[in-house]
């Protein structure tokens, strides 16, 4: 009679099984990351923001447009209801302004970033250009039409063989182009991020933290006194709201400074530092709401 010899099962040591599972786990993470990046690159940015807002905060419908003319993504995220007016509802500044843009918002250093928070999970980077877009929306609430520069300063530098240390020449080309296409522009704000530490760029008001504002005026411009007068007017209005929200006015020129900051283009041209690298978009958002109201008050007095 024939005997059947059973084959012994080969058993892998337990540590090898764990090691294999670990490898498979990392491969899955890599695959997921690659798939997500491919998805994000092909997904409309607006759709992503809408989905993110609806899923994360539970107060938006998937079809809700976050950047409609009277509703803003940042209002919903940071607790500013779009139904609450920023300024006096009885005022009508549109009687003083034309429907075309009167404010030009740009960022000489477009890749500068505020502090990362949970938004980087969704590949939404808190770059300074976001501050310009937020400010544009708050100005719109104040019935002040504004234009945000979205063309790349870095590409402009490259296309015109301008070195990075002369970035203001690149933003100047875009500024001139914008003005040539929109002669209605009267005010020009270069929003930037300060290198100062968090303690110097942040203030608490009513238990909420705000990013401080610093107005920078270049003294290598022969007509800088006019720019300084404009800066002091805005600064005085901010002081009326809260004297600690502003870091004042910094006059910069001579060796070691750019000294002009494109302010020779127009006496209503300013460099405004809103917070620093350690501030969050939430803190910047609160400050820009105040700045928009302040600028609206300025226009009512000077138009």
LOMINU-107789 format. One record per atom (N, C-alpha, C): x, y, z; atom name. Coordinates in steps of 0.05 Angstrom, whole numbers, plus 5000, padded with zeros to 4 digits. Layout:
    c1    c2    c3  atomo
     X     Y     Z     CA
...
***
This chain:
    c1    c2    c3  atomo
  5017  4976  5000      N
  5000  5000  5000     CA
  5018  5025  5000      C
  5010  5044  4984      N
  5026  5068  4981     CA
  5021  5088  5003      C
  5042  5098  5014      N
  5039  5119  5035     CA
  5040  5147  5022      C
  5022  5163  5033      N
  5022  5190  5024     CA
  5038  5207  5044      C
  5058  5220  5033      N
  5074  5236  5051     CA
  5065  5265  5049      C
  5056  5275  5071      N
  5047  5303  5071     CA
  5070  5322  5071      C
  5067  5344  5055      N
  5088  5364  5054     CA
  5086  5383  5077      C
  5108  5390  5088      N
  5108  5410  5110     CA
  5104  5438  5099      C
  5087  5453  5114      N
  5082  5481  5106     CA
  5106  5497  5115      C
  5113  5514  5096      N
  5135  5533  5102     CA
  5124  5557  5117      C
  5133  5560  5141      N
  5124  5583  5158     CA
  5145  5605  5158      C
  5135  5629  5151      N
  5152  5652  5152     CA
  5155  5661  5181      C
  5178  5669  5189      N
  5181  5681  5215     CA
  5163  5705  5219      C
  5153  5710  5243      N
  5134  5731  5248     CA
  5145  5759  5241      C
  5170  5763  5246      N
  5182  5789  5240     CA
  5182  5795  5210      C
  5184  5773  5194      N
  5184  5777  5165     CA
  5156  5785  5155      C
  5136  5773  5168      N
  5108  5780  5161     CA
  5103  5809  5167      C
  5111  5818  5191      N
  5108  5846  5198     CA
  5123  5865  5179      C
  5146  5857  5172      N
  5163  5873  5153     CA
  5149  5875  5126      C
  5137  5852  5117      N
  5123  5852  5091     CA
  5099  5871  5092      C
  5084  5869  5115      N
  5061  5887  5118     CA
  5069  5916  5118      C
  5091  5922  5131      N
  5101  5950  5132     CA
  5108  5960  5104      C
  5121  5943  5088      N
  5127  5951  5061     CA
  5102  5956  5044      C
  5082  5938  5047      N
  5057  5941  5033     CA
  5043  5967  5041      C
  5044  5973  5067      N
  5032  5997  5077     CA
  5044  6022  5065      C
  5071  6023  5064      N
  5085  6046  5052     CA
  5079  6048  5022      C
  5078  6025  5008      N
  5071  6026  4980     CA
  5043  6037  4975      C
  5025  6030  4993      N
  4998  6040  4991     CA
  4997  6070  4996      C
  5012  6080  5015      N
  5014  6109  5020     CA
  5025  6124  4996      C
  5046  6113  4984      N
  5058  6125  4961     CA
  5038  6126  4938      C
  5024  6103  4934      N
  5004  6102  4912     CA
  4982  6122  4917      C
  4973  6124  4942      N
  4952  6143  4949     CA
  4961  6172  4944      C
  4986  6178  4951      N
  4996  6205  4948     CA
  4998  6213  4918      C
  5008  6194  4902      N
  5010  6198  4873     CA
  4983  6202  4861      C
  4963  6185  4869      N
  4936  6187  4859     CA
  4923  6214  4866      C
  4928  6222  4892      N
  4916  6248  4901     CA
  4928  6271  4885      C
  4954  6271  4881      N
  4967  6293  4866     CA
  4956  6294  4837      C
  4953  6270  4825      N
  4942  6270  4798     CA
  4913  6281  4797      C
  4898  6273  4818      N
  4870  6283  4820     CA
  4869  6313  4823      C
  4886  6323  4842      N
  4886  6352  4847     CA
  4895  6368  4823      C
  4914  6357  4807      N
  4923  6371  4784     CA
  4902  6373  4762      C
  4882  6355  4763      N
  4862  6354  4742     CA
  4835  6365  4753      C
  4834  6372  4779      N
  4809  6382  4791     CA
  4808  6412  4790      C
  4785  6422  4784      N
  4781  6451  4785     CA
  4784  6462  4813      C
  4800  6483  4816      N
  4806  6494  4843     CA
  4781  6503  4857      C
  4762  6514  4843      N
  4738  6524  4855     CA
  4721  6500  4866      C
  4720  6479  4850      N
  4705  6455  4859     CA
  4717  6443  4884      C
  4744  6442  4885      N
  4758  6432  4908     CA
  4752  6448  4933      C
  4752  6475  4931      N
  4747  6492  4953     CA
  4718  6488  4963      C
  4700  6486  4944      N
  4672  6482  4952     CA
  4668  6456  4968      C
  4680  6435  4957      N
  4678  6409  4970     CA
  4690  6409  4997      C
  4714  6421  4998      N
  4729  6423  5024     CA
  4712  6438  5045      C
  4701  6461  5037      N
  4685  6477  5056     CA
  4660  6462  5065      C
  4647  6449  5046      N
  4622  6435  5053     CA
  4628  6411  5072      C
  4649  6396  5066      N
  4655  6372  5081     CA
  4667  6379  5108      C
  4683  6399  5110      N
  4698  6405  5134     CA
  4682  6420  5155      C
  4665  6438  5145      N
  4652  6456  5164     CA
  4622  6452  5166      C
  4611  6436  5148      N
  4583  6428  5151     CA
  4563  6450  5148      C
  4571  6473  5138      N
  4552  6495  5135     CA
  4550  6505  5106      C
  4560  6488  5087      N
  4558  6495  5059     CA
  4548  6472  5043      C
  4532  6477  5023      N
  4523  6457  5005     CA
  4544  6452  4984      C
  4546  6428  4973      N
  4566  6423  4952     CA
  4565  6442  4929      C
  4540  6452  4923      N
  4537  6470  4900     CA
  4542  6499  4907      C
  4548  6504  4932      N
  4552  6532  4941     CA
  4578  6543  4929      C
  4576  6567  4918      N
  4599  6580  4907     CA
  4613  6597  4928      C
  4637  6590  4935      N
  4651  6603  4957     CA
  4660  6631  4951      C
  4662  6638  4925      N
  4672  6664  4918     CA
  4651  6680  4902      C
  4626  6677  4909      N
  4606  6694  4897     CA
  4610  6722  4906      C
  4597  6741  4894      N
  4603  6769  4900     CA
  4596  6778  4928      C
  4578  6762  4942      N
  4572  6771  4969     CA
  4577  6749  4990      C
  4591  6728  4982      N
  4598  6707  5001     CA
  4627  6698  4997      C
  4641  6693  5017      N
  4669  6687  5015     CA
  4676  6663  5032      C
  4693  6647  5022      N
  4702  6623  5036     CA
  4712  6629  5064      C
  4728  6650  5066      N
  4740  6656  5092     CA
  4720  6666  5113      C
  4697  6677  5103      N
  4677  6685  5122     CA
  4666  6660  5137      C
  4661  6639  5122      N
  4650  6614  5133     CA
  4670  6600  5151      C
  4696  6600  5143      N
  4716  6586  5158     CA
  4722  6600  5184      C
  4724  6626  5184      N
  4733  6640  5207     CA
  4711  6655  5222      C
  4686  6649  5216      N
  4665  6660  5232     CA
  4655  6687  5225      C
  4663  6698  5203      N
  4653  6724  5194     CA
  4629  6719  5176      C
  4605  6724  5186      N
  4582  6718  5169     CA
  4580  6738  5146      C
  4575  6728  5122      N
  4573  6747  5099     CA
  4549  6765  5101      C
  4530  6758  5119      N
  4506  6775  5122     CA
  4510  6799  5140      C
  4533  6801  5153      N
  4539  6823  5171     CA
  4555  6844  5155      C
  4544  6868  5151      N
  4559  6888  5136     CA
  4584  6898  5151      C
  4605  6904  5136      N
  4630  6914  5148     CA
  4627  6943  5155      C
  4613  6958  5138      N
  4611  6986  5143     CA
  4582  6994  5146      C
  4577  7020  5149      N
  4550  7031  5152     CA
  4533  7024  5128      C
  4511  7009  5131      N
  4495  7002  5108     CA
  4482  7025  5094      C
  4480  7048  5108      N
  4468  7072  5096     CA
  4486  7087  5077      C
  4512  7080  5079      N
  4531  7094  5061     CA
  4530  7081  5033      C
  4536  7097  5014      N
  4536  7087  4986     CA
  4560  7098  4972      C
  4582  7084  4974      N
  4607  7095  4963     CA
  4607  7092  4932      C
  4589  7076  4921      N
  4588  7073  4892     CA
  4581  7099  4879      C
  4568  7117  4893      N
  4562  7143  4882     CA
  4588  7159  4877      C
  4609  7151  4891      N
  4635  7165  4889     CA
  4654  7151  4870      C
  4649  7126  4865      N
  4668  7110  4849     CA
  4655  7101  4823      C
  4671  7094  4804      N
  4661  7082  4779     CA
  4660  7052  4783      C
  4647  7038  4765      N
  4644  7009  4768     CA
  4670  6995  4761      C
  4688  7009  4747      N
  4714  6996  4740     CA
  4733  6996  4764      C
  4753  6979  4764      N
  4770  6976  4787     CA
  4786  7002  4793      C
  4787  7010  4818      N
  4802  7033  4827     CA
  4826  7026  4844      C
  4826  7001  4854      N
  4848  6992  4870     CA
  4862  6968  4857      C
  4889  6970  4856      N
  4905  6949  4844     CA
  4921  6935  4867      C
  4916  6909  4870      N
  4929  6894  4891     CA
  4949  6875  4879      C
  4974  6876  4888      N
  4994  6859  4877     CA
  5014  6850  4899      C
  5030  6831  4892      N
  5050  6820  4911     CA
  5077  6816  4897      C
  5095  6833  4904      N
  5122  6831  4891     CA
  5134  6803  4896      C
  5130  6793  4921      N
  5141  6767  4928     CA
  5117  6748  4932      C
  5108  6737  4910      N
  5083  6722  4909     CA
  5085  6695  4924      C
  5109  6684  4927      N
  5112  6658  4939     CA
  5116  6659  4969      C
  5117  6683  4981      N
  5120  6685  5010     CA
  5095  6673  5023      C
  5100  6659  5045      N
  5078  6644  5058     CA
  5073  6652  5087      C
  5048  6650  5095      N
  5041  6652  5123     CA
  5044  6624  5135      C
  5039  6622  5161      N
  5042  6597  5175     CA
  5024  6575  5164      C
  5035  6552  5159      N
  5019  6529  5149     CA
  5001  6519  5171      C
  4976  6512  5165      N
  4959  6498  5183     CA
  4945  6475  5168      C
  4921  6468  5176      N
  4909  6445  5164     CA
  4903  6448  5134      C
  4905  6472  5123      N
  4900  6475  5095     CA
  4920  6461  5077      C
  4945  6457  5087      N
  4965  6444  5070     CA
  4958  6416  5065      C
  4939  6404  5080      N
  4930  6377  5075     CA
  4915  6376  5049      C
  4903  6398  5041      N
  4887  6400  5017     CA
  4903  6414  4995      C
  4929  6416  4998      N
  4946  6430  4979     CA
  4937  6459  4974      C
  4925  6471  4995      N
  4918  6500  4994     CA
  4939  6514  5010      C
  4958  6527  4996      N
  4981  6540  5010     CA
  4974  6568  5017      C
  4980  6576  5042      N
  4974  6604  5051     CA
  4993  6624  5041      C
  4996  6627  5015      N
  5014  6646  5003     CA
  5002  6674  5005      C
  5019  6694  5002      N
  5011  6722  5006     CA
  4990  6730  4985      C
  4990  6717  4962      N
  4970  6724  4942     CA
  4941  6719  4952      C
  4939  6699  4970      N
  4913  6694  4982     CA
  4903  6718  4998      C
  4922  6732  5011      N
  4915  6757  5026     CA
  4903  6778  5007      C
  4915  6780  4983      N
  4904  6799  4963     CA
  4876  6792  4955      C
  4871  6766  4951      N
  4844  6757  4944     CA
  4824  6762  4966      C
  4832  6757  4991      N
  4815  6763  5014     CA
  4809  6793  5015      C
  4829  6809  5012      N
  4826  6838  5014     CA
  4808  6848  4992      C
  4810  6836  4968      N
  4793  6843  4946     CA
  4764  6839  4953      C
  4758  6816  4966      N
  4731  6810  4973     CA
  4720  6829  4994      C
  4736  6836  5013      N
  4727  6855  5034     CA
  4723  6883  5022      C
  4740  6891  5003      N
  4736  6916  4989     CA
  4710  6915  4973      C
  4704  6892  4961      N
  4679  6890  4947     CA
  4655  6893  4965      C
  4657  6883  4990      N
  4636  6887  5009     CA
  4632  6917  5016      C
  4654  6932  5013      N
  4653  6961  5018     CA
  4646  6976  4992      C
  4639  6961  4971      N
  4632  6972  4945     CA
  4655  6987  4932      C
  4679  6976  4936      N
  4703  6987  4924     CA
  4715  6966  4905      C
  4712  6970  4879      N
  4722  6950  4860     CA
  4753  6949  4859      C
  4764  6925  4861      N
  4793  6921  4861     CA
  4801  6900  4842      C
  4826  6902  4833      N
  4838  6883  4814     CA
  4862  6870  4827      C
  4863  6843  4827      N
  4885  6829  4838     CA
  4903  6819  4816      C
  4929  6823  4819      N
  4948  6814  4799     CA
  4954  6785  4803      C
  4947  6769  4783      N
  4952  6740  4785     CA
  4973  6730  4766      C
  4984  6748  4749      N
  5006  6739  4732     CA
  5031  6735  4749      C
  5048  6716  4741      N
  5071  6709  4756     CA
  5094  6730  4754      C
  5102  6740  4777      N
  5125  6758  4777     CA
  5150  6743  4770      C
  5153  6718  4780      N
  5177  6702  4774     CA
  5180  6698  4743      C
  5158  6692  4730      N
  5158  6688  4701     CA
  5165  6714  4687      C
  5154  6736  4697      N
  5160  6762  4685     CA
  5190  6768  4687      C
  5202  6762  4710      N
  5231  6766  4714     CA
  5246  6749  4694      C
  5238  6724  4691      N
  5252  6705  4673     CA
  5250  6714  4644      C
  5226  6722  4636      N
  5221  6730  4608     CA
  5236  6756  4601      C
  5242  6772  4621      N
  5256  6797  4615     CA
  5285  6798  4625      C
  5295  6774  4632      N
  5323  6771  4641     CA
  5330  6789  4664      C
  5312  6791  4683      N
  5316  6807  4707     CA
  5322  6789  4730      C
  5344  6794  4745      N
  5351  6777  4768     CA
  5331  6779  4790      C
  5329  6758  4807      N
  5310  6758  4829     CA
  5313  6780  4848      C
  5338  6789  4853      N
  5342  6811  4873     CA
  5332  6837  4863      C
  5322  6838  4838      N
  5310  6862  4827     CA
  5280  6857  4822      C
  5267  6842  4840      N
  5240  6833  4836     CA
  5220  6857  4832      C
  5227  6880  4844      N
  5209  6903  4841     CA
  5207  6912  4812      C
  5227  6906  4797      N
  5226  6913  4768     CA
  5205  6895  4754      C
  5204  6870  4763      N
  5184  6852  4751     CA
  5156  6860  4759      C
  5151  6866  4784      N
  5124  6874  4792     CA
  5117  6901  4780      C
  5137  6917  4775      N
  5132  6944  4762     CA
  5122  6940  4734      C
  5133  6921  4719      N
  5123  6915  4692     CA
  5094  6907  4692      C
  5086  6890  4712      N
  5059  6882  4714     CA
  5041  6905  4723      C
  5051  6921  4741      N
  5036  6945  4750     CA
  5030  6963  4726      C
  5050  6969  4710      N
  5046  6987  4687     CA
  5027  6975  4667      C
  5029  6949  4663      N
  5011  6935  4644     CA
  4982  6937  4654      C
  4978  6932  4680      N
  4951  6934  4691     CA
  4940  6962  4689      C
  4956  6982  4693      N
  4947  7010  4691     CA
  4940  7017  4663      C
  4956  7008  4644      N
  4951  7014  4616     CA
  4925  7002  4606      C
  4918  6979  4619      N
  4893  6965  4612     CA
  4869  6975  4628      C
  4875  6989  4650      N
  4854  6999  4668     CA
  4861  7027  4679      C
  4855  7046  4663      N
  4862  7074  4670     CA
  4846  7084  4694      C
  4826  7068  4703      N
  4810  7076  4726     CA
  4825  7071  4752      C
  4847  7057  4752      N
  4862  7050  4776     CA
  4874  7076  4788      C
  4870  7079  4814      N
  4880  7103  4828     CA
  4897  7096  4853      C
  4894  7072  4864      N
  4908  7064  4888     CA
  4922  7037  4883      C
  4947  7035  4892      N
  4963  7011  4886     CA
  4976  7001  4912      C
  4968  6977  4920      N
  4978  6965  4945     CA
  4993  6940  4940      C
  5018  6939  4949      N
  5035  6916  4947     CA
  5034  6902  4975      C
  5019  6881  4977      N
  5017  6867  5003     CA
  5040  6847  5006      C
  5054  6849  5029      N
  5077  6832  5035     CA
  5075  6821  5063      C
  5094  6803  5069      N
  5096  6790  5095     CA
  5121  6799  5109      C
  5119  6806  5134      N
  5142  6816  5149     CA
  5160  6792  5158      C
  5185  6798  5162      N
  5204  6778  5172     CA
  5205  6778  5203      C
  5191  6796  5215      N
  5192  6799  5245     CA
  5179  6775  5258      C
  5185  6771  5284      N
  5174  6748  5298     CA
  5145  6752  5306      C
  5133  6730  5315      N
  5104  6730  5320     CA
  5095  6751  5341      C
  5111  6754  5361      N
  5104  6773  5382     CA
  5102  6802  5371      C
  5119  6808  5351      N
  5118  6835  5340     CA
  5097  6839  5319      C
  5086  6818  5308      N
  5067  6820  5286     CA
  5039  6812  5293      C
  5034  6808  5319      N
  5008  6798  5327     CA
  4997  6813  5351      C
  4971  6818  5351      N
  4958  6832  5374     CA
  4931  6818  5379      C
  4923  6816  5404      N
  4898  6804  5412     CA
  4878  6827  5417      C
  4855  6825  5404      N
  4833  6844  5407     CA
  4807  6829  5412      C
  4796  6834  5435      N
  4771  6819  5443     CA
  4775  6789  5441      C
  4798  6780  5451      N
  4805  6752  5453     CA
  4808  6738  5425      C
  4813  6754  5405      N
  4819  6744  5378     CA
  4845  6756  5369      C
  4862  6740  5357      N
  4888  6749  5348     CA
  4886  6761  5320      C
  4900  6783  5316      N
  4901  6798  5291     CA
  4930  6801  5282      C
  4934  6801  5256      N
  4961  6806  5245     CA
  4965  6836  5243      C
  4987  6846  5254      N
  4992  6875  5254     CA
  4999  6885  5226      C
  4994  6911  5222      N
  5000  6924  5196     CA
  5024  6942  5199      C
  5041  6942  5179      N
  5063  6960  5177     CA
  5064  6973  5150      C
  5063  7000  5149      N
  5065  7014  5123     CA
  5094  7020  5118      C
  5103  7013  5094      N
  5131  7018  5086     CA
  5132  7039  5064      C
  5147  7060  5069      N
  5150  7082  5049     CA
  5179  7084  5041      C
  5185  7083  5015      N
  5212  7085  5005     CA
  5221  7114  5002      C
  5243  7121  5015      N
  5252  7149  5015     CA
  5271  7155  4992      C
  5277  7135  4976      N
  5294  7141  4952     CA
  5277  7151  4928      C
  5252  7154  4934      N
  5233  7166  4914     CA
  5231  7196  4920      C
  5236  7213  4901      N
  5237  7242  4905     CA
  5210  7253  4916      C
  5188  7239  4909      N
  5162  7249  4918     CA
  5151  7232  4941      C
  5169  7220  4957      N
  5160  7201  4977     CA
  5143  7214  4999      C
  5146  7241  5003      N
  5130  7254  5023     CA
  5100  7252  5018      C
  5093  7251  4992      N
  5065  7248  4985     CA
  5055  7220  4992      C
  5072  7200  4987      N
  5065  7172  4994     CA
  5063  7170  5025      C
  5081  7184  5039      N
  5080  7183  5068     CA
  5055  7196  5079      C
  5046  7217  5067      N
  5021  7230  5076     CA
  4998  7210  5073      C
  4997  7196  5050      N
  4976  7176  5045     CA
  4977  7154  5067      C
  5002  7144  5072      N
  5005  7123  5092     CA
  4996  7132  5120      C
  5003  7157  5127      N
  4996  7167  5153     CA
  4966  7171  5156      C
  4952  7178  5134      N
  4923  7180  5135     CA
  4910  7153  5142      C
  4920  7132  5128      N
  4909  7105  5134     CA
  4916  7096  5162      C
  4941  7102  5169      N
  4951  7093  5195     CA
  4935  7106  5218      C
  4928  7132  5214      N
  4913  7146  5235     CA
  4885  7134  5238      C
  4873  7125  5216      N
  4847  7113  5217     CA
  4847  7086  5231      C
  4869  7071  5227      N
  4872  7046  5240     CA
  4875  7050  5270      C
  4890  7071  5278      N
  4894  7077  5306     CA
  4867  7083  5320      C
  4849  7095  5305      N
  4822  7101  5316     CA
  4807  7075  5322      C
  4812  7054  5306      N
  4800  7028  5311     CA
  4814  7015  5335      C
  4840  7013  5334      N
  4856  7002  5356     CA
  4885  7010  5351      C
  4897  7025  5369      N
  4924  7035  5364     CA
  4945  7013  5364      C
  4939  6989  5374      N
  4958  6967  5375     CA
  4957  6950  5350      C
  4938  6956  5332      N
  4936  6939  5307     CA
  4957  6948  5287      C
  4968  6972  5289      N
  4988  6981  5270     CA
  5016  6982  5283      C
  5035  6976  5267      N
  5063  6979  5275     CA
  5074  7006  5265      C
  5057  7022  5254      N
  5065  7048  5245     CA
  5075  7050  5217      C
  5092  7069  5212      N
  5103  7074  5185     CA
  5133  7071  5186      C
  5144  7056  5168      N
  5173  7052  5166     CA
  5183  7066  5141      C
  5201  7086  5145      N
  5213  7100  5122     CA
  5240  7086  5116      C
  5242  7076  5092      N
  5266  7060  5085     CA
  5278  7071  5059      C
  5305  7074  5061      N
  5320  7083  5037     CA
  5349  7082  5043      C
  5365  7087  5022      N
  5394  7087  5025     CA
  5406  7059  5022      C
  5430  7056  5032      N
  5444  7031  5028     CA
  5430  7008  5043      C
  5428  6985  5029      N
  5415  6962  5041     CA
  5385  6960  5037      C
  5374  6980  5024      N
  5345  6980  5019     CA
  5339  6984  4989      C
  5316  6974  4981      N
  5308  6979  4953     CA
  5301  7009  4950      C
  5288  7020  4970      N
  5285  7049  4973     CA
  5264  7063  4956      C
  5252  7049  4937      N
  5231  7061  4920     CA
  5206  7045  4922      C
  5208  7018  4919      N
  5185  7000  4921     CA
  5162  7007  4902      C
  5170  7017  4878      N
  5150  7024  4857     CA
  5133  7048  4865      C
  5139  7062  4886      N
  5122  7084  4896     CA
  5126  7110  4880      C
  5147  7110  4863      N
  5150  7132  4845     CA
  5129  7132  4822      C
  5115  7109  4820      N
  5095  7106  4799     CA
  5071  7124  4805      C
  5063  7126  4831      N
  5040  7141  4838     CA
  5042  7148  4868      C
  5032  7171  4875      N
  5033  7179  4903     CA
  5014  7163  4921      C
  4996  7148  4908      N
  4977  7131  4923     CA
  4986  7102  4922      C
  5012  7098  4919      N
  5024  7071  4918     CA
  5038  7065  4944      C
  5030  7043  4957      N
  5041  7036  4983     CA
  5049  7006  4985      C
  5069  7001  5001      N
  5077  6974  5009     CA
  5065  6969  5037      C
  5048  6949  5039      N
  5035  6943  5065     CA
  5043  6915  5074      C
  5057  6913  5096      N
  5063  6887  5108     CA
  5040  6880  5127      C
  5027  6857  5121      N
  5005  6848  5137     CA
  5014  6822  5152      C
  5021  6825  5177      N
  5030  6803  5193     CA
  5058  6793  5184      C
  5066  6770  5195      N
  5092  6759  5189     CA
  5090  6729  5182      C
  5112  6716  5178      N
  5113  6688  5170     CA
  5100  6670  5190      C
  5099  6678  5215      N
  5087  6661  5236     CA
  5058  6666  5241      C
  5046  6685  5226      N
  5017  6690  5228     CA
  5002  6670  5211      C
  4977  6665  5218      N
  4960  6648  5203     CA
  4942  6665  5185      C
  4930  6652  5165      N
  4912  6665  5147     CA
  4888  6676  5163      C
  4880  6661  5184      N
  4857  6670  5200     CA
  4863  6698  5212      C
  4887  6701  5223      N
  4895  6727  5235     CA
  4897  6749  5214      C
  4907  6742  5191      N
  4909  6761  5169     CA
  4881  6769  5159      C
  4864  6749  5158      N
  4836  6754  5149     CA
  4822  6775  5166      C
  4825  6773  5192      N
  4812  6792  5210     CA
  4822  6820  5206      C
  4849  6822  5202      N
  4861  6848  5198     CA
  4852  6861  5171      C
  4851  6845  5150      N
  4843  6855  5124     CA
  4815  6865  5124      C
  4798  6853  5140      N
  4770  6863  5143     CA
  4770  6892  5154      C
  4787  6896  5174      N
  4790  6923  5186     CA
  4802  6942  5166      C
  4823  6933  5152      N
  4836  6951  5133     CA
  4818  6960  5110      C
  4800  6942  5101      N
  4781  6949  5081     CA
  4762  6970  5091      C
  4752  6967  5115      N
  4734  6988  5127     CA
  4748  7014  5130      C
  4774  7013  5138      N
  4790  7037  5142     CA
  4794  7051  5115      C
  4800  7036  5094      N
  4804  7048  5068     CA
  4778  7060  5057      C
  4756  7047  5063      N
  4730  7058  5055     CA
  4725  7085  5068      C
  4732  7087  5094      N
  4729  7113  5108     CA
  4746  7134  5096      C
  4771  7126  5088      N
  4789  7145  5076     CA
  4777  7156  5050      C
  4766  7138  5033      N
  4755  7146  5008     CA
  4732  7166  5011      C
  4715  7160  5032      N
  4692  7178  5037     CA
  4701  7206  5044      C
  4725  7208  5056      N
  4735  7234  5064     CA
  4750  7248  5042      C
  4761  7233  5022      N
  4778  7245  5002     CA
  4768  7245  4974      C
  4744  7233  4969      N
  4734  7234  4942     CA
  4712  7255  4940      C
***
